[in-house]
């Protein structure tokens, strides 16, 4: 199971840029918070990054967001991207598990999940959505929630369809 800063480092460059570009276009507060965190980590003023062409700025941001100290900023970007761009996938997963939610967002998760039900839900996601996006979601889901399902962690570690970085 990967933390958010690790996910940023292991996803394809295209997906990493998609996360930043989508957040830039759709969630300015999350993007600006990430930019400020990167600037602080690099000991720049945010305006230094803001004045760079976006492609150059994103290279710097992505390289910096892989640091463990920027876990919160990376997690916020991934959350904004998942909820904003991939809500149908979140809804499909929670519906397949029979978990009550509001537009893909859950207040209380069950402590455990039945192995067969979880496997069926993951298989359904992989049949419908790109494997890399599903993998980011499942890692984020298990990492960012208070409840961590051991069977999901095992699946993320062992299922070859859920590996990032050429894994």
Buried (B, 14 or more C-beta within 10 A) or exposed (E): BBBBBBBBBBBEEEBBBBBBBBBBEBBEEBBBBBBBBBBBBBEBEBEEBBEBEBEEBBBBBBBBBBBEEBBEBBBBBBBBBBBBBBEEBBBBBBBBBEBEBEEBEBEEBEEEBEBEEBBEBBEBBBEEBEBBBBBBBBBBBBBBEEBBBEBBBEBBEEBEEBBBEEE
